[in-house]
Amino acid sequence: MILIADSGATKADWRLVKADGSIQQAQTAGISPFYQTNTQIAEALRNQLLPHLPQETVQQVFFYGTGCSTEANVAIVTQGFQAVFPEAHVLVEHDTLAAARALCGHQPGIACILGTGSNACLYDGTHIAQSTMNLGFFLGDEGSGAVMGRQLVVAFLHQEMPQHLSDKFARRFPEVNRETVLENTHRNPFPSRYFAQFSKFVFDHLADPFCYQLAYDGFQIFLKRYINTLPDAQTYKVHFVGSVAFYYSNVLLQACQDLGLRAGNVMESPIAGLTLYHIG
């Protein structure tokens, strides 16, 4: 059996390819070496993934995940999987390669991730030719759901939000105040997940100029900082994957057009394309 996974900070999508060629799917919480040790990753796999697996030996694992761009982080994830699947060959890659393979196939292009976090790369049809510098949630992730949610919360706490939106936000999230926000920012794990939950408020009120502008400005910053700085960016199609890209596609495509970029595919998840890549 082959396990194929694409994982962000919030969730991981799995495809289980059995010996007879049939495919089973599963979903778990996200796996991130930024916030989990190899022991914690192994525990998460046992508790969340193993109950979904049939009684077959896992022979190969192809895991694409956020943060898996350094040797140290790849080692953390690899060790976590090897503890649970000791007989399997485990290959851990960064989620930008997953996006590129799913979005571009074997054609060159620019592949972007806009979900809980954000990232982008220039893909030559086989390999990542150039990656942008991702500084993570606290210093980067522009255009992502986590940063969008964080900006919304900050605007609420500083009373910069229009009153009619502020009243709706307070009714929907009565627990949000300075103390709970700081607790979730500095003490609790996965701050990006915490803030990403608020981005749905932006989507639900996208017809309001304040929310539209918040989303549009975030996409503009992402495109200017990470796409326009790539060599010959205007000559390639720019493809997007992730929940934010998918659900905010109208705003995102407008931001691309305004910067003279050629938008290509927009997908909610790369897992289907990755599965075809590995079994095709």
C-alpha positions as CSV (number, residue, x, y, z in Angstrom):
1,M,0.0,0.0,0.0
2,I,1.1,3.5,-0.8
3,L,0.3,6.5,1.4
4,I,0.3,10.0,-0.2
5,A,-0.3,13.0,1.9
6,D,-0.5,16.8,1.5
7,S,-0.4,18.6,4.9
8,G,-0.8,22.2,5.8
9,A,-0.8,23.6,9.4
10,T,-4.5,22.9,9.8
11,K,-5.3,19.7,8.0
12,A,-3.7,16.8,6.1
13,D,-5.3,15.1,3.2
14,W,-4.4,11.4,2.6
15,R,-4.8,9.0,-0.3
16,L,-4.3,5.3,0.4
17,V,-3.5,3.3,-2.7
18,K,-4.1,-0.4,-2.1
19,A,-2.4,-3.3,-3.8
20,D,-5.5,-3.9,-6.1
21,G,-5.3,-0.3,-7.3
22,S,-8.3,1.0,-5.3
23,I,-8.0,4.3,-3.5
24,Q,-9.2,5.2,-0.1
25,Q,-9.1,8.7,1.3
26,A,-8.7,10.1,4.8
27,Q,-8.2,13.5,6.6
28,T,-6.4,14.3,9.8
29,A,-5.1,17.3,11.6
30,G,-2.1,18.9,10.0
31,I,1.4,17.8,10.7
32,S,4.1,20.4,11.2
33,P,7.7,20.1,12.3
34,F,7.5,23.7,13.4
35,Y,5.2,22.8,16.3
36,Q,5.6,19.0,16.7
37,T,8.4,16.7,17.7
38,N,8.9,13.3,16.0
39,T,7.3,11.7,19.0
40,Q,4.3,13.9,18.8
41,I,4.0,13.3,15.0
42,A,4.1,9.5,15.6
43,E,1.4,9.8,18.3
44,A,-0.8,11.9,15.9
45,L,-0.4,9.2,13.2
46,R,-1.3,6.4,15.5
47,N,-4.4,8.2,16.9
48,Q,-5.7,9.9,13.8
49,L,-4.5,8.0,10.7
50,L,-4.1,4.3,11.7
51,P,-7.9,3.9,12.4
52,H,-8.5,4.7,8.7
53,L,-6.0,2.3,7.3
54,P,-6.9,-1.2,6.0
55,Q,-5.0,-4.2,7.3
56,E,-2.2,-4.0,4.7
57,T,1.5,-3.3,5.0
58,V,2.4,0.3,4.1
59,Q,5.3,0.0,1.6
60,Q,5.8,3.6,0.6
61,V,5.0,7.0,2.1
62,F,5.0,10.2,0.1
63,F,4.5,13.1,2.5
64,Y,4.4,16.7,1.4
65,G,4.2,19.2,4.2
66,T,4.5,22.7,5.4
67,G,7.9,23.5,6.9
68,C,9.6,20.4,5.3
69,S,12.2,22.5,3.5
70,T,15.2,22.0,5.8
71,E,17.1,18.8,6.6
72,A,16.3,19.2,10.3
73,N,12.6,19.5,9.7
74,V,12.5,16.7,7.2
75,A,14.3,14.5,9.7
76,I,11.7,15.2,12.4
77,V,8.8,14.2,10.1
78,T,10.7,11.2,8.7
79,Q,11.5,9.8,12.1
80,G,7.8,10.2,13.2
81,F,6.7,8.1,10.2
82,Q,9.4,5.5,10.6
83,A,8.3,5.0,14.2
84,V,4.8,4.1,13.0
85,F,5.7,2.4,9.6
86,P,9.1,0.8,10.2
87,E,9.0,-1.3,7.0
88,A,8.0,1.6,4.7
89,H,10.2,3.8,2.5
90,V,9.4,7.3,3.6
91,L,10.0,10.3,1.3
92,V,9.3,13.8,2.8
93,E,9.0,16.8,0.6
94,H,8.0,20.5,1.0
95,D,4.4,21.4,0.2
96,T,5.5,23.8,-2.6
97,L,6.6,20.8,-4.6
98,A,3.2,19.2,-4.0
99,A,1.6,22.4,-5.3
100,A,3.8,22.5,-8.4
101,R,3.3,18.8,-9.3
102,A,-0.5,19.1,-8.8
103,L,-0.9,22.4,-10.5
104,C,1.6,22.3,-13.4
105,G,2.1,18.6,-14.1
106,H,5.1,18.5,-16.3
107,Q,4.8,22.0,-17.6
108,P,6.8,25.0,-16.3
109,G,4.9,27.6,-14.3
110,I,4.6,29.4,-11.0
111,A,2.8,27.5,-8.3
112,C,1.4,29.2,-5.2
113,I,-0.1,28.0,-2.0
114,L,-2.7,30.1,-0.2
115,G,-4.3,28.3,2.7
116,T,-3.6,28.6,6.4
117,G,-0.1,29.7,5.3
118,S,1.3,30.9,2.0
119,N,4.2,30.0,-0.3
120,A,5.3,30.1,-4.0
121,C,7.8,28.7,-6.4
122,L,9.0,28.7,-10.0
123,Y,8.7,25.2,-11.4
124,D,10.5,24.1,-14.5
125,G,8.3,21.1,-15.2
126,T,10.3,18.6,-13.2
127,H,11.9,20.5,-10.3
128,I,11.5,23.6,-8.3
129,A,13.8,26.1,-10.1
130,Q,13.5,28.8,-7.5
131,S,11.7,29.1,-4.2
132,T,10.6,32.3,-2.5
133,M,11.6,32.9,1.1
134,N,8.9,31.9,3.5
135,L,9.4,33.4,6.9
136,G,6.4,31.6,8.6
137,F,3.4,33.0,10.3
138,F,5.0,35.6,12.5
139,L,7.1,37.2,9.8
140,G,5.5,36.2,6.6
141,D,2.6,34.1,5.2
142,E,1.1,37.2,3.4
143,G,-2.2,36.5,1.7
144,S,-2.9,33.4,3.9
145,G,-5.9,32.7,6.0
146,A,-3.9,33.0,9.2
147,V,-2.6,36.5,8.4
148,M,-6.0,37.6,7.1
149,G,-7.6,36.4,10.4
150,R,-4.9,38.0,12.5
151,Q,-5.4,41.4,10.7
152,L,-9.1,41.1,11.3
153,V,-8.6,40.4,15.0
154,V,-6.2,43.3,15.4
155,A,-8.6,45.6,13.6
156,F,-11.3,44.5,16.0
157,L,-9.2,45.0,19.1
158,H,-8.0,48.4,18.0
159,Q,-11.6,49.4,17.1
160,E,-10.5,50.1,13.5
161,M,-13.4,47.9,12.1
162,P,-16.6,49.6,11.0
163,Q,-19.1,49.5,13.8
164,H,-21.6,47.3,12.1
165,L,-18.9,44.7,11.4
166,S,-17.5,45.0,14.9
167,D,-20.9,44.3,16.4
168,K,-21.3,41.2,14.2
169,F,-17.8,40.0,15.0
170,A,-18.4,40.4,18.8
171,R,-21.6,38.4,18.6
172,R,-19.9,35.6,16.6
173,F,-16.7,35.5,18.7
174,P,-17.7,36.7,22.2
175,E,-14.6,35.1,23.7
176,V,-12.2,37.3,21.7
177,N,-10.4,39.9,23.9
178,R,-6.8,41.0,24.5
179,E,-6.1,38.2,27.0
180,T,-7.4,35.3,25.0
181,V,-5.7,36.5,21.8
182,L,-2.3,36.9,23.5
183,E,-2.7,33.4,25.1
184,N,-3.3,31.8,21.7
185,T,-0.5,33.8,20.1
186,H,2.3,33.1,22.6
187,R,1.4,30.1,24.8
188,N,-0.9,27.8,22.9
189,P,0.3,25.6,20.0
190,F,-0.5,26.3,16.4
191,P,-1.2,30.1,16.5
192,S,-1.7,30.1,12.7
193,R,-4.6,27.7,13.1
194,Y,-6.2,29.9,15.8
195,F,-6.1,33.0,13.6
196,A,-7.1,31.2,10.4
197,Q,-10.5,30.4,11.8
198,F,-11.4,34.1,11.8
199,S,-10.7,34.4,8.0
200,K,-14.1,32.8,7.4
201,F,-15.7,36.0,8.8
202,V,-14.0,38.0,6.0
203,F,-15.3,35.6,3.4
204,D,-18.9,35.7,4.9
205,H,-18.8,39.5,4.6
206,L,-16.8,39.9,1.4
207,A,-19.5,42.2,0.0
208,D,-18.5,44.7,2.6
209,P,-15.8,47.1,1.4
210,F,-13.7,46.7,4.6
211,C,-13.5,42.9,4.2
212,Y,-13.0,43.0,0.5
213,Q,-10.2,45.5,0.8
214,L,-8.5,43.4,3.6
215,A,-8.5,40.3,1.4
216,Y,-7.5,42.2,-1.8
217,D,-4.6,44.0,-0.1
218,G,-3.3,40.7,1.4
219,F,-3.2,39.2,-2.1
220,Q,-1.5,42.2,-3.6
221,I,1.2,42.1,-1.0
222,F,1.7,38.3,-1.7
223,L,1.8,38.7,-5.4
224,K,4.2,41.7,-5.3
225,R,6.6,40.2,-2.8
226,Y,6.7,36.6,-3.9
227,I,5.6,36.4,-7.6
228,N,6.8,39.6,-9.2
229,T,10.2,39.1,-7.8
230,L,10.6,35.7,-9.6
231,P,12.5,35.9,-12.9
232,D,10.3,36.6,-16.0
233,A,7.2,36.2,-13.8
234,Q,5.0,37.8,-16.5
235,T,5.8,35.1,-19.0
236,Y,4.5,32.2,-16.9
237,K,1.0,31.2,-15.8
238,V,0.5,31.6,-12.1
239,H,-1.4,28.7,-10.5
240,F,-2.9,28.6,-7.1
241,V,-3.9,25.9,-4.6
242,G,-5.4,26.1,-1.1
243,S,-8.7,26.9,0.6
244,V,-8.1,30.6,0.6
245,A,-7.1,30.7,-3.1
246,F,-10.2,28.6,-4.0
247,Y,-12.9,30.4,-2.0
248,Y,-11.5,33.9,-2.6
249,S,-10.7,33.2,-6.2
250,N,-12.7,36.2,-7.6
251,V,-10.7,38.6,-5.4
252,L,-7.4,36.8,-6.1
253,L,-7.9,36.8,-9.9
254,Q,-8.7,40.5,-9.8
255,A,-5.5,41.2,-7.9
256,C,-3.6,39.2,-10.5
257,Q,-5.2,41.1,-13.4
258,D,-4.4,44.4,-11.8
259,L,-0.7,43.4,-11.6
260,G,-0.6,42.1,-15.1
261,L,-0.1,38.5,-14.1
262,R,-1.6,35.6,-16.1
263,A,-3.6,33.4,-13.7
264,G,-3.9,29.7,-14.4
265,N,-5.4,26.8,-12.4
266,V,-7.0,27.4,-9.0
267,M,-7.6,24.3,-6.9
268,E,-8.8,23.8,-3.4
269,S,-6.4,20.8,-2.7
270,P,-3.5,19.3,-4.5
271,I,-4.1,15.7,-3.3
272,A,-5.9,14.4,-6.5
273,G,-3.1,15.7,-8.7
274,L,-0.5,14.3,-6.4
275,T,-2.1,10.9,-6.5
276,L,-2.1,10.9,-10.3
277,Y,1.5,12.0,-10.3
278,H,2.6,9.0,-8.1
279,I,0.5,6.3,-9.6
280,G,0.2,7.5,-13.2
